[in-house]
Amino acid sequence: MFISLWDFFYGHFFRFWMKWLLRQMTGKCELQRIFDTYVGAQRTHRIENSLVYSKNKVLQKATLTVRGEVDKCVEDIMKQKNISSEKDVSFKICMKACLLQISGYKQLYLDVENVRKRPYDSDNLQHEKLLLKLWNLLMPTKKLKARISKQWADIGFQGDDPKTDFRGMGILGLINLVYFSENYTREAHQILSRSNHPKLGYSYAIVGINLTEMAYSLLKSEALKFHLYNFAPGVPTIEHFHQFYCYLVYEFDKFWFEEKPESIMYFNIYREKFHEKIKRLLMDYNASLTLKI
């Protein structure tokens, strides 16, 4: 109740007068003061909040601008705030960089969501090739005897046909598994081997798809903003999302073996514990969770 009242009064009264007072004292608007004071993800985050809470319609709409309209949007903001490019030479550059990150994050979510909504289709030749590629990357010395086979359990699928395991995350789950196996092949082999541990083992592919869901939910909830604003100084892309997924796979395997669960039956408990750990790390303005081998 108290927090809601504070948010109301701050947004409608205190913030306006505080901004007005600071402008009189410094001769600069809030956006300029943010650029003078902050860097990295904290800068972009504060610029985003400043635009969202602004009473100026042009500034409010700036966070919704698309990549191709960023330059014009920056010019409109400078006009609205009476900012001269001669007096403040860095403003245009900094504002453009922030807007590209802000719009890029929104577009990234749409791109990932479009892939996630695409179901695995066994009649789609590209999907089938991608699935076979996963097998060959993980089991280079062992030939897959048939498309429908109990061999799929060797890399952690539940049934004889992996397509049933992709239902929740669609083709995105497979793309993530292939990306990690292709770009971090040695680590993928090590983790697959560890997943066959007699006591602490887990289903490699199923857990991998589960971690795709975790990465997706963090992106959707905007928890990945600080990480991506730091990790991607330009426009965040789906490549950056795949890289974050690789970080999760590598770190979850370490976490699982450090925690030493009594059995796989406790997976959901430890999965949630790992999820909370990642969310705490992502709350740091300096967060940049990248896989460092």
N, C-alpha and C positions, 0 to 999 in steps of 0.2 A: 504494500500500500504506500509506504513512505517513498520507495524507489519510484513508483509510478507518478506520484505527486511531484517529486524532484525532476523527473524527466519532462513533465508537462511545463512546470514553471521555468526550467532551464531552457527548453526549446522555444517557449513563447515570449519570455521576458529577459531573463538574465543573459542569455547568449547574445541577444541583439545589442544590449547595452555594453556588454563586455567587449564585443567586436568593435563597436563604435568608439569606445574609450581607447582601445589599443590602436585603432587607426589614427586617432588624433595625436597620440603619443609618438607613433613610429612613422606615420605618413605612408604606411603600407596596408593593403587589405589582408585578410586572413590567409588567402592562398599564397601570397608572397611571403608572409611570415612563416608558413609551414615549409616552404622551399628553403628559407634561410636557416631553419632550425633542425630539420629532420632529413634523414637519408633512407634509402632502401625501402623495405616493406612498410615501415612505420610512416614514411613520407606518403606513399601511395594510399595507404589506409586512411590517413588523416585528410588527404585531399578528397578522397571518395566520400568520407563523412561530411566534410565541409560542403560539398556539392549537393549531397542528398538533403541536408538540413537547411540549405539556403532557401530564402523566401523568393529569390529570383528564379523565374521559370526557365530562363536560358541555362542557368547553372544547374538547376534540378535535372533537366533533360540531358545534361552533358554525360552522365553516367550511362545513358542508354544509347549513346552514339555508336555507330558502327565504324569499323576500321577505315573505310574509304572516306568518311566524313570528319575524321579527327582534326585535320588541319583547319577546316572551316570552323569547327567547334572551338578550337583554341582562339582563333581570331574573334569569334563572337564573345567569348569570355573576356578577352582583353578589352574589347570595346565596352562591354557592360561594366567592367571594373575600372575603366579609365587607366589602363596600364600601357605605358609607352614602351615599345620595343627598343627605343634608343636609351631610355633611362634604366630599363631592366632587361638587359640583353639575354639573360638565361631563362627568363620566365617561359617563353614560348617553347624552348627545348624541353624544360622540365615538365611542363603541363602536357605536352604531346606524349612524352614517355609514360606519364601516369595514366593518361586516357587510353593509350594502347594496351597497357597492362589490365586496366579495368574492363575495357571492352573485350580484350582477349580472353579473360577468365570466363566471361559470360558465353563467348563463342565456343570456348573449349568444352564447357559443360554441355552445350547443345550438340557438339561433335561427338562427344563420348556417349551421350544419351542416344543418339541416332545409331551408333554401332551396337550399343547394348540392346536396343529394341529389335535388332535384326536376329531372328532365330537361326540356330544352326540348321542347315538344310542339306540332307544327305544326297539330294538330287543336284546340288550345286557343286560343280566340278572344282571350283576354287576352294570351297569349304573342305571338300574331301582331300584336296592336295595339301591344304594347311594342316589338317589332322595327321596325315601321313608324314608330313614334315616334322611334326612334333615327335612322332615315334622315332624317326630316323635320327633326330638330334639327340634324343635321350638314350636310345638303344642302337647305336651305330653298328654294333657287331651282331645284332640279333634280328633276324628277318621276321616281319609280321606275316604269319601264315595265312591269315584271312581278315577281311574287313570287320566281320563280326567274330570276335574271338575272346577267349578268357585271358589272352595275353595282355589285354589292356589293363588288367589289374596290376601288372608288373610296374606300370608307371602311375598307379594310384587312382584309376577310374573304378567306379563301383560295379558296373555291369559289363556285359559282353559288347555293348554298343555305346561308346562315349557320348553320342549325341544327346542321350537322355540326361546327362550330367550338366549340359550347357543351358538348360531351360531358364534358370534364374537370370543369368548374365548374358545370354545369347552368345553371339560370335565373339563378343568382347573377351569373354573368359578364355577362349582358345587363342585369340590374338595375343593376350598377355602371356600365356604359357609359352607360346612360340617365341615371343620377343625376348623373354628372359633366357630361354634355352639357346637362342641364337646369339645373343649378345654377351651372355655370361655362361658359356657352355661348360667350362670347368666347374664353376660354382653350382650349376644345375645338376651336374653329375654327382658332385659331392653331397648335395642336399638330398637328391633322390636316393643315394646310397644310405644316408643317415635315416631317411624316412622308413627304411626297412629294418631298423633296429628292433631286436626281439621284444624289448620291453617298452621303449619310448617311441616306437614307430607310428607313423600316421600315413594316410592316403595322400601322396604327393599331389596328384592332379586335383583332387577334390579340395584340398586345402588351398591350392593355388587359385581355384575358382572362387573360393570363399574370400580370399584376399583381394580378388578383383572387386567383389561386392563391397569390401571395406574401403578400398581406394575410391570407388564410385560414390559411396555414401559420404565420405569426407569431402569430396569435390562438390557434391550436391548441397551439403550443409554450409559450404563456403569456408570450412575449416582449413582448406588447402591454400587460402589466399596468401598468408604470410610466407609460406614455403615457396609458392610459385612466384610471388613478387620478388623474392630474393634470388631464386634459382634461375628464373627466366627474365633477365633485364629488358628483353624486348617483349614480344607477344607470346604468351603461354600457348603451347600447342599440344596435340595429343602425344607427341614424342615425349614431352615433359611428364605427362600422365603415366606413360609406360615406364619411364625411369623411376617414378615414385613407386609404382607397383613392384619393380625389381628390388627397391629398398625394403619394402614390406616383406617380400618373400625371404630375403636374406636375414633380416632382423627377426622375423617370426621363428625361423628355424633355430637361431641362437637362443631366443627367448624360451622356446619349448624345451630345449635340452638343459637350459639353466634351471628352469622351474621343476623339471622332472615330475610330471604328472603321474599319478598312480596308474592311470590307464587312459586310452583314447576316449572312454566314456565321459571324461571330464573336459573334453575339447571345448565345448561352449563356454565353460567357466574361464578357461585360460585364454580363449580367443577374446572374450570381453575384457579380460585383464590387460591383454596386449593392446586392444583397441583404446582403452583408457590411457595407457602409457603413451601411445602415439598422439592422441588428442592433446595431452598435456604438453608434449614437445612442440606441437604445432601452434600452441598459444603464444609462444615466444616470438617477438617481433623479428628476431634474428634467425628464425628457423629456416634451415635449408637441409632437408633430410635426403641426402643423396648417398648412393651406394659407393663406398670407398673400399676398393680391394687392395 
